[in-house]
Amino acid sequence: MTRSLMIFGQGAIRCHPYVLKELAAKDNDDINAFDDAFFGHAGLIFGNAARAFTQALGLGRADVPFDSASRKYAQAVARFSAAFGLCSDAAMTTLGSELKMRELISARLGDMLSNLYLASMVLKNWHETQPVEGEKEVMEYSLGMLLHRTENALDEFLQNLPNRAVALVLRGVTMPLGRRWGSPQDDLARKLARAISTDTPIRNKLIASIWHTNGEGTVENPVARYNGLLKDYDKAEQLYRKATKAYAKGELPMTALHPEERFEAALKAGIYTKEEADFMRQYETVVLEMLTVDDFPFDEFARNKETVIDHNPA
Protein backbone atom coordinates (compact mmCIF):
# COMPACT_ATOMS: atom_id res chain seq x y z
CA MET A 1 0.00 0.00 0.00
CA THR A 2 2.82 2.41 0.82
CA ARG A 3 4.53 1.70 -2.49
CA SER A 4 1.45 1.86 -4.69
CA LEU A 5 -0.92 4.31 -3.02
CA MET A 6 0.93 6.57 -0.62
CA ILE A 7 4.17 7.35 -2.46
CA PHE A 8 2.51 8.13 -5.77
CA GLY A 9 -1.28 7.91 -5.53
CA GLN A 10 -1.92 10.43 -2.76
CA GLY A 11 0.07 13.16 -4.45
CA ALA A 12 -0.79 12.44 -8.07
CA ILE A 13 -3.48 15.12 -8.07
CA ARG A 14 -2.65 17.35 -5.12
CA CYS A 15 1.02 17.74 -6.04
CA HIS A 16 0.30 18.22 -9.74
CA PRO A 17 0.68 21.87 -10.82
CA TYR A 18 -2.52 21.86 -12.91
CA VAL A 19 -4.87 18.89 -12.32
CA LEU A 20 -6.29 20.20 -9.03
CA LYS A 21 -6.84 23.62 -10.62
CA GLU A 22 -8.63 21.98 -13.55
CA LEU A 23 -10.93 20.05 -11.25
CA ALA A 24 -11.66 23.11 -9.13
CA ALA A 25 -12.41 25.20 -12.23
CA LYS A 26 -14.76 22.50 -13.52
CA ASP A 27 -16.63 22.34 -10.21
CA ASN A 28 -16.95 26.14 -10.18
CA ASP A 29 -17.91 26.39 -13.87
CA ASP A 30 -15.07 28.86 -14.31
CA ILE A 31 -14.19 28.58 -18.01
CA ASN A 32 -11.36 31.11 -17.86
CA ALA A 33 -9.64 29.37 -14.95
CA PHE A 34 -10.12 26.05 -16.68
CA ASP A 35 -8.58 27.33 -19.90
CA ASP A 36 -5.57 28.67 -18.02
CA ALA A 37 -5.07 25.38 -16.20
CA PHE A 38 -5.75 23.25 -19.27
CA PHE A 39 -3.36 25.03 -21.59
CA GLY A 40 -0.77 25.21 -18.83
CA HIS A 41 -1.17 21.45 -18.42
CA ALA A 42 -0.81 20.90 -22.16
CA GLY A 43 2.36 22.99 -22.17
CA LEU A 44 3.74 20.92 -19.30
CA ILE A 45 3.06 17.67 -21.17
CA PHE A 46 4.70 18.83 -24.39
CA GLY A 47 7.60 20.35 -22.45
CA ASN A 48 8.21 17.12 -20.54
CA ALA A 49 7.98 15.13 -23.77
CA ALA A 50 10.51 17.39 -25.48
CA ARG A 51 12.93 17.30 -22.55
CA ALA A 52 12.62 13.55 -22.06
CA PHE A 53 13.19 12.85 -25.77
CA THR A 54 16.05 15.25 -26.46
CA GLN A 55 17.89 14.47 -23.23
CA ALA A 56 17.53 10.73 -23.84
CA LEU A 57 19.28 11.31 -27.17
CA GLY A 58 22.00 13.36 -25.48
CA LEU A 59 20.77 16.62 -26.99
CA GLY A 60 19.95 19.75 -25.02
CA ARG A 61 21.18 18.33 -21.76
CA ALA A 62 19.97 20.02 -18.61
CA ASP A 63 22.12 22.84 -17.27
CA VAL A 64 22.87 21.65 -13.73
CA PRO A 65 25.08 23.32 -11.08
CA PHE A 66 27.27 20.29 -10.38
CA ASP A 67 30.92 19.41 -10.90
CA SER A 68 32.24 17.12 -13.60
CA ALA A 69 32.10 14.04 -11.35
CA SER A 70 28.36 14.32 -10.68
CA ARG A 71 27.08 16.30 -13.67
CA LYS A 72 26.09 13.31 -15.80
CA TYR A 73 24.09 11.87 -12.92
CA ALA A 74 22.29 15.16 -12.29
CA GLN A 75 21.47 15.40 -15.99
CA ALA A 76 20.11 11.85 -15.90
CA VAL A 77 17.92 12.77 -12.92
CA ALA A 78 16.57 15.74 -14.91
CA ARG A 79 15.87 13.47 -17.89
CA PHE A 80 14.06 10.82 -15.83
CA SER A 81 12.13 13.52 -13.96
CA ALA A 82 10.71 14.73 -17.27
CA ALA A 83 9.93 11.13 -18.25
CA PHE A 84 8.26 10.52 -14.88
CA GLY A 85 6.05 13.61 -15.28
CA LEU A 86 5.06 12.57 -18.80
CA CYS A 87 4.28 8.99 -17.76
CA SER A 88 2.26 10.18 -14.76
CA ASP A 89 0.07 12.36 -16.99
CA ALA A 90 -0.29 9.50 -19.48
CA ALA A 91 -1.35 7.07 -16.74
CA MET A 92 -3.92 9.47 -15.28
CA THR A 93 -5.26 10.35 -18.74
CA THR A 94 -5.60 6.80 -20.07
CA LEU A 95 -6.67 5.07 -16.85
CA GLY A 96 -8.55 7.80 -14.99
CA SER A 97 -9.98 6.62 -11.68
CA GLU A 98 -8.99 3.05 -12.60
CA LEU A 99 -5.38 3.99 -11.80
CA LYS A 100 -6.20 3.51 -8.10
CA MET A 101 -7.04 -0.12 -8.78
CA ARG A 102 -4.03 -0.65 -11.03
CA GLU A 103 -1.74 -0.80 -8.03
CA LEU A 104 1.24 -2.29 -9.88
CA ILE A 105 1.13 0.55 -12.41
CA SER A 106 1.08 3.24 -9.73
CA ALA A 107 3.68 1.28 -7.73
CA ARG A 108 6.18 1.52 -10.59
CA LEU A 109 5.56 5.24 -10.86
CA GLY A 110 6.13 5.36 -7.11
CA ASP A 111 9.39 3.46 -7.59
CA MET A 112 10.54 6.06 -10.12
CA LEU A 113 9.65 8.88 -7.75
CA SER A 114 11.35 7.23 -4.75
CA ASN A 115 14.59 6.53 -6.58
CA LEU A 116 14.71 10.01 -8.10
CA TYR A 117 14.15 11.53 -4.67
CA LEU A 118 16.96 9.48 -3.16
CA ALA A 119 19.22 10.38 -6.08
CA SER A 120 18.56 14.06 -5.48
CA MET A 121 19.56 13.59 -1.84
CA VAL A 122 22.84 11.94 -2.86
CA LEU A 123 23.54 14.82 -5.25
CA LYS A 124 22.68 17.38 -2.59
CA ASN A 125 25.06 15.77 -0.10
CA TRP A 126 27.84 15.65 -2.69
CA HIS A 127 27.25 19.27 -3.70
CA GLU A 128 26.93 20.80 -0.24
CA THR A 129 29.48 18.91 1.84
CA GLN A 130 33.23 18.56 1.54
CA PRO A 131 34.00 15.18 -0.07
CA VAL A 132 36.51 12.92 1.64
CA GLU A 133 38.71 10.19 0.23
CA GLY A 134 36.56 7.38 -1.13
CA GLU A 135 33.33 9.38 -1.24
CA LYS A 136 33.39 9.76 -5.02
CA GLU A 137 33.05 6.00 -5.40
CA VAL A 138 30.14 5.94 -2.93
CA MET A 139 28.42 8.72 -4.88
CA GLU A 140 28.94 6.94 -8.19
CA TYR A 141 27.73 3.59 -6.85
CA SER A 142 24.65 5.09 -5.17
CA LEU A 143 23.57 7.15 -8.16
CA GLY A 144 24.33 4.36 -10.61
CA MET A 145 22.16 1.96 -8.63
CA LEU A 146 19.31 4.47 -8.15
CA LEU A 147 19.24 5.45 -11.83
CA HIS A 148 19.34 1.78 -12.84
CA ARG A 149 16.30 1.15 -10.63
CA THR A 150 14.56 4.23 -11.99
CA GLU A 151 15.07 3.08 -15.56
CA ASN A 152 13.95 -0.44 -14.64
CA ALA A 153 10.72 0.94 -13.11
CA LEU A 154 10.13 3.05 -16.24
CA ASP A 155 10.67 0.02 -18.48
CA GLU A 156 8.28 -2.13 -16.44
CA PHE A 157 5.69 0.66 -16.43
CA LEU A 158 5.80 0.85 -20.21
CA GLN A 159 5.61 -2.94 -20.53
CA ASN A 160 2.42 -3.08 -18.47
CA LEU A 161 0.52 0.09 -19.34
CA PRO A 162 -2.85 -1.22 -20.63
CA ASN A 163 -3.09 1.24 -23.53
CA ARG A 164 -0.43 -0.28 -25.76
CA ALA A 165 -0.51 2.48 -28.37
CA VAL A 166 0.27 5.09 -25.74
CA ALA A 167 2.92 2.81 -24.22
CA LEU A 168 4.69 2.50 -27.57
CA VAL A 169 4.67 6.26 -28.08
CA LEU A 170 5.96 6.83 -24.55
CA ARG A 171 8.75 4.29 -25.09
CA GLY A 172 9.82 6.06 -28.25
CA VAL A 173 9.86 9.39 -26.41
CA THR A 174 11.39 8.40 -23.07
CA MET A 175 13.67 5.54 -24.15
CA PRO A 176 14.47 6.08 -27.85
CA LEU A 177 17.86 4.38 -27.52
CA GLY A 178 16.72 1.66 -25.14
CA ARG A 179 18.07 1.09 -21.65
CA ARG A 180 21.24 2.98 -20.80
CA TRP A 181 21.86 2.43 -17.08
CA GLY A 182 23.25 -0.88 -15.91
CA SER A 183 23.78 -1.82 -12.29
CA PRO A 184 27.16 -0.90 -10.74
CA GLN A 185 30.06 -3.29 -11.37
CA ASP A 186 31.03 -5.89 -8.77
CA ASP A 187 34.58 -4.49 -8.60
CA LEU A 188 33.21 -1.16 -7.39
CA ALA A 189 30.96 -2.92 -4.88
CA ARG A 190 33.93 -4.85 -3.47
CA LYS A 191 35.97 -1.65 -3.24
CA LEU A 192 33.19 0.09 -1.35
CA ALA A 193 32.62 -2.88 0.95
CA ARG A 194 36.26 -2.74 2.00
CA ALA A 195 36.20 1.05 2.39
CA ILE A 196 33.18 1.10 4.71
CA SER A 197 34.31 -1.90 6.78
CA THR A 198 37.79 -0.56 7.57
CA ASP A 199 39.02 2.57 9.30
CA THR A 200 38.73 5.04 6.43
CA PRO A 201 37.68 8.70 6.06
CA ILE A 202 34.52 7.74 4.17
CA ARG A 203 33.42 5.35 6.91
CA ASN A 204 34.03 7.97 9.56
CA LYS A 205 31.93 10.45 7.60
CA LEU A 206 29.08 7.98 7.11
CA ILE A 207 28.84 7.16 10.82
CA ALA A 208 29.39 10.73 12.03
CA SER A 209 25.68 11.19 12.80
CA ILE A 210 25.17 7.98 14.76
CA TRP A 211 26.14 6.97 18.28
CA HIS A 212 29.61 5.51 17.92
CA THR A 213 31.26 6.27 21.28
CA ASN A 214 31.25 4.54 24.65
CA GLY A 215 30.33 5.91 28.06
CA GLU A 216 27.16 7.73 27.03
CA GLY A 217 24.55 5.06 27.69
CA THR A 218 23.59 2.29 30.06
CA VAL A 219 24.90 -0.40 27.72
CA GLU A 220 28.16 -0.82 25.87
CA ASN A 221 28.03 0.44 22.32
CA PRO A 222 28.94 -2.38 19.86
CA VAL A 223 29.70 0.18 17.12
CA ALA A 224 32.33 1.75 19.37
CA ARG A 225 33.87 -1.67 20.01
CA TYR A 226 33.94 -2.40 16.31
CA ASN A 227 35.59 0.95 15.64
CA GLY A 228 38.22 0.04 18.21
CA LEU A 229 38.93 -3.18 16.33
CA LEU A 230 39.26 -1.28 13.07
CA LYS A 231 41.89 1.02 14.56
CA ASP A 232 44.15 -2.00 15.08
CA TYR A 233 43.01 -3.97 12.04
CA ASP A 234 46.14 -3.46 9.92
CA LYS A 235 48.43 -4.64 12.71
CA ALA A 236 46.18 -7.59 13.55
CA GLU A 237 45.83 -8.60 9.90
CA GLN A 238 49.60 -8.86 9.49
CA LEU A 239 49.90 -11.01 12.59
CA TYR A 240 46.99 -13.23 11.50
CA ARG A 241 48.76 -13.74 8.16
CA LYS A 242 52.06 -14.51 9.88
CA ALA A 243 50.46 -17.27 11.97
CA THR A 244 48.52 -18.64 8.98
CA LYS A 245 51.66 -18.86 6.82
CA ALA A 246 53.59 -20.54 9.62
CA TYR A 247 50.79 -23.06 10.02
CA ALA A 248 50.74 -23.75 6.26
CA LYS A 249 54.51 -24.31 6.28
CA GLY A 250 54.26 -26.80 9.12
CA GLU A 251 56.01 -24.55 11.61
CA LEU A 252 53.00 -24.79 13.94
CA PRO A 253 51.31 -28.00 15.18
CA MET A 254 48.57 -29.30 12.91
CA THR A 255 46.34 -29.56 15.98
CA ALA A 256 46.39 -25.75 16.37
CA LEU A 257 43.11 -25.27 14.54
CA HIS A 258 41.73 -22.24 16.35
CA PRO A 259 43.32 -18.78 16.29
CA GLU A 260 43.93 -18.78 20.04
CA GLU A 261 45.84 -22.07 19.77
CA ARG A 262 47.93 -20.75 16.92
CA PHE A 263 48.85 -17.62 18.86
CA GLU A 264 50.20 -19.72 21.73
CA ALA A 265 52.03 -22.04 19.34
CA ALA A 266 53.51 -19.08 17.46
CA LEU A 267 54.80 -17.65 20.73
CA LYS A 268 56.45 -20.95 21.67
CA ALA A 269 57.98 -21.27 18.19
CA GLY A 270 59.42 -17.76 18.34
CA ILE A 271 57.25 -16.54 15.47
CA TYR A 272 55.45 -14.10 17.75
CA THR A 273 57.07 -11.90 20.35
CA LYS A 274 55.45 -11.75 23.77
CA GLU A 275 54.00 -8.32 22.93
CA GLU A 276 52.53 -9.59 19.67
CA ALA A 277 51.01 -12.62 21.36
CA ASP A 278 49.45 -10.45 24.11
CA PHE A 279 48.06 -8.09 21.49
CA MET A 280 46.50 -10.92 19.48
CA ARG A 281 44.98 -12.53 22.57
CA GLN A 282 43.23 -9.29 23.47
CA TYR A 283 42.21 -8.61 19.88
CA GLU A 284 40.78 -12.07 19.32
CA THR A 285 38.88 -11.89 22.62
CA VAL A 286 37.04 -8.77 21.45
CA VAL A 287 36.43 -10.31 18.03
CA LEU A 288 34.84 -13.39 19.56
CA GLU A 289 32.68 -11.26 21.85
CA MET A 290 31.51 -9.29 18.84
CA LEU A 291 30.68 -12.47 16.91
CA THR A 292 28.96 -14.30 19.76
CA VAL A 293 25.18 -14.26 19.41
CA ASP A 294 22.60 -14.41 22.19
CA ASP A 295 21.82 -17.92 23.39
CA PHE A 296 18.52 -18.87 25.03
CA PRO A 297 17.15 -22.15 26.44
CA PHE A 298 14.83 -23.84 23.96
CA ASP A 299 11.80 -23.17 26.21
CA GLU A 300 12.73 -19.59 27.13
CA PHE A 301 9.71 -18.02 25.42
CA ALA A 302 7.15 -20.72 26.13
CA ARG A 303 4.13 -19.40 28.00
CA ASN A 304 3.59 -22.70 29.80
CA LYS A 305 6.88 -24.54 30.19
CA GLU A 306 5.10 -27.63 31.57
CA THR A 307 3.61 -28.34 28.13
CA VAL A 308 6.94 -28.14 26.33
CA ILE A 309 8.30 -31.49 25.14
CA ASP A 310 12.09 -31.85 24.91
CA HIS A 311 12.74 -34.36 22.14
CA ASN A 312 16.49 -34.32 22.78
CA PRO A 313 16.97 -34.39 26.54
CA ALA A 314 20.53 -34.24 27.81
C-alpha positions, 0 to 999 in steps of 0.5 A, spaced: 500 500 500 505 504 501 509 503 495 502 503 490 498 508 493 501 513 498 508 514 495 505 516 488 497 515 488 496 520 494 500 526 491 498 524 483 493 530 483 494 534 489 502 535 487 500 536 480 501 543 478 494 543 474 490 537 475 487 540 481 486 547 478 482 543 472 478 540 477 476 546 481 475 550 475 470 544 472 466 544 479 466 552 479 464 552 472 469 557 471 471 557 463 477 562 464 480 558 470 479 552 466 482 554 460 488 557 463 489 550 467 488 546 461 493 550 456 498 550 462 497 542 463 498 541 455 504 545 455 507 541 461 506 535 457 509 537 451 515 540 455 516 534 458 515 530 452 521 534 449 525 534 454 525 527 455 526 525 448 532 530 447 535 528 453 535 521 452 538 522 445 544 526 449 541 533 446 539 539 449 542 536 456 539 540 462 544 545 465 545 543 472 550 546 477 554 540 479 561 538 478 564 534 472 564 528 477 556 528 478 554 532 472 552 526 468 548 523 474 544 530 475 542 530 468 540 523 468 535 525 474 533 531 470 531 526 464 528 521 468 524 527 472 521 529 465 519 522 463 516 521 470 512 527 469 510 525 462 508 517 464 504 520 470 500 524 466 499 518 461 497 514 466 492 518 469 489 520 462 488 513 459 486 510 466 482 515 470 480 513 476 482 506 474 489 507 476 487 507 483 485 499 482 491 498 477 496 498 483 502 495 480 502 501 475 502 506 480 507 502 484 512 503 478 511 510 478 512 510 485 518 506 484 521 512 479 519 517 484 522 514 490 529 513 486 529 520 483 528 523 490 533 518 493 538 520 487 537 528 489 539 527 496 545 523 494 547 529 489 545 534 494 550 531 499 555 531 494 554 538 492 553 541 499 558 537 503 566 537 503 568 530 499 573 525 503 577 520 500 573 514 497 566 518 497 566 519 489 566 512 489 560 511 494 556 517 490 557 513 483 555 507 486 549 510 489 547 514 483 548 508 478 544 503 482 538 508 483 538 510 476 538 503 474 532 502 478 529 508 476 530 506 468 527 499 470 521 501 473 520 506 467 521 500 463 516 495 467 511 501 467 511 501 459 511 494 458 504 493 463 501 500 461 494 497 458 493 502 452 499 499 448 498 504 443 500 510 448 505 505 451 509 504 444 509 512 443 511 513 450 517 508 449 519 512 443 519 518 447 522 516 453 527 511 451 528 512 444 535 508 444 533 503 449 536 502 456 542 505 458 543 504 465 546 498 468 547 496 475 554 498 478 560 493 477 562 488 482 569 491 482 566 497 485 561 494 490 567 490 493 571 496 493 566 500 497 565 494 501 572 494 504 572 502 504 566 502 509 568 496 513 575 498 515 578 505 518 577 510 512 575 517 512 569 515 508 566 510 513 568 515 519 563 520 515 558 515 514 557 514 521 558 521 524 551 522 525 550 515 529 552 513 536 559 511 535 562 512 542 562 509 549 560 511 556 554 515 554 549 510 555 547 504 560 549 499 555 556 498 551 556 500 544 557 495 539 559 500 534 564 503 538 567 496 540 567 495 532 571 501 531 576 500 536 577 493 532 578 497 526 583 502 529 588 495 530 586 492 524 592 493 519 596 490 525 592 484 527 591 482 519 599 482 518 599 477 525 593 473 522 597 472 516 604 470 519 600 465 523 597 462 517 603 462 513 607 458 519 601 453 520 601 452 512 609 451 512 608 446 518 612 450 523 606 450 527 602 443 530 597 441 525 592 440 531 592 448 532 586 449 529 583 455 532 586 462 532 587 462 540 591 455 539 595 458 533 597 464 537 600 460 543 604 455 538 607 461 534 609 464 541 612 458 543 615 457 536 618 464 536 614 466 530 610 471 535 614 476 540 610 476 547 607 483 545 605 480 539 602 474 542 598 479 548 596 483 542 593 478 538 589 474 545 586 481 546 584 482 539 581 475 538 577 476 545 574 482 542 572 479 536 569 473 539 565 477 543 563 481 537 561 475 533 557 471 539 550 471 538 545 471 544 543 464 546 537 462 550 534 455 552 529 452 547 523 453 552 525 460 554 519 463 550 514 458 552 508 461 556 507 454 559 513 450 560 510 444 563 507 443 556 513 443 552 516 437 550 524 436 549 525 431 544 532 431 545 533 431 553 541 431 555 
